[in-house]
Amino acid sequence: MPTPLPAPYRQVRDETARRAEALWEVACALHEDPETAFAEHRAAALLTGELERAGFRVRRNVAGLPTAFTARSGQGPPTVALLLEYDALPGLGHACGHNLVAAAGLGAALVADAVRGAADGGCVLAVGTPAEEGGGGKALEADAGVFDEVDAALMFHPGVHDWVRAPLTAQEQYRVAFRGQAAHPTGNPAEGVDALAALIELFNVLSALGRRLPEGSHVQGIVTHGGTATNIVPDRAEGRFGLRAATTAALDGLAAQLGVCAEGVARATGTSFEVERASVRYEHFRDNRVLSERFAGHLSGAGITLSEPTPGVHLGSSDIGNVSGRVPAIHPFVAIMEADGSDHTPRFATAAASERARHVLSAVVEALACTALDVLRDPHLRTRAADEHRTAAAD
């Protein structure tokens, strides 16, 4: 005979079931009206409207970002944050399932707040985080102090695996420019200094470097400017390079190597060069095992079992890494389609509005809300999570 759920968790289950249809409508509305990074105005309005109607105190334009927001109920400490992503991919819509991330964070905040009761102290904080797909909303919010008083940051992400934690790498992009001397390739070729040739040589050097980079490290580049005409030796050439590494420290080392390579090429070709960061830096994700295991335990009640990630597999990068460097955080993956597919595809966009996604949404809302209540009500859990976070941050 199954062990009965403790009363608070039964309340969460009942409250989740009561709100399930409304939350699915939110997920579908976002799915049908995708908006890209920093332009998620209708999504932000929909989500903040739901939170305001529930009595949350909403603050918009957080961190100077028009589509970022916080919504607060109660007063910390302690404070538990539920994170909402809602940006879509250009041309692919919600092919990363952020409509589900937003609905899950919204639902967990509403359910946890409804269940915790007037006698409970603490604060439930919903954080609207725009532009995960390249803009780094969470990174900018973290730098602005949004998470400074937060005891735990909770979110989930739909995927093709049921994994208790996300193997997410650090990443950033750099602009590299070479400057030479324009000339006519036949009229006065000896006077020319070919900036494009220097950029091409940098690609060759980085290709050789890539063969000896450690697991999780990666450099990929494109030419963004290569000249203006075929009968002019290019005096300016630029490229954009994406760097990834298993840890933030390794990313810093890789960026330094990029600079050394560019300097060497410039010396060899007689050009001058510039290297500058061209994106927000995403730190690697530091999983808080104490909270991840608590979430996984709650999710198992819905028949979804989370396992450890496949060793050696990295699934890209996310700005949740920047949050996890500051506070205990979780970012589990829960499958909404089979592992023979991938996100960032039309097939995944379809899956983000499927019946399986609907089931996952309700299960995740319940598990996130239970975990949030645990954080608010259990000082021992908060202490263990904080200790785990300090250990992970020191690595």
Secondary structure, 3 states (H helix, E strand, C coil): CCCCCCHHHHHHHHHHHHHHHHHHHHHHHHHHCCCCCCCCHHHHHHHHHHHHHCCCEEEECHHHCCCCEEEEEEECCCEEEEEECCCCECCCECCCCHHHHHHHHHHHHHHHHHHHCCCCCEEEEEEECCCCCCCCHHHHHHHCCCCCCCCEEECCEEECCCECCCCCCEEEEEEEEEECECCCCCCCHHHCECHHHHHHHHHHHHHHHHCCCCCCCEEEEEEEECCCCCCCCCCEEEEEEEEEECCHHHHHHHHHHHHHHHHHHHHHHCCEEEEEECCCCECCCCCCHHHHHHHHHHHHCCCCCCECCCCCCCCCCCCHHHHHCCCCEECCEEECCCCCCCCCCHHHHHHCCCHHHHHHHHHHHHHHHHHHHHHHHCHHHHHHHHHHHHHHHHC
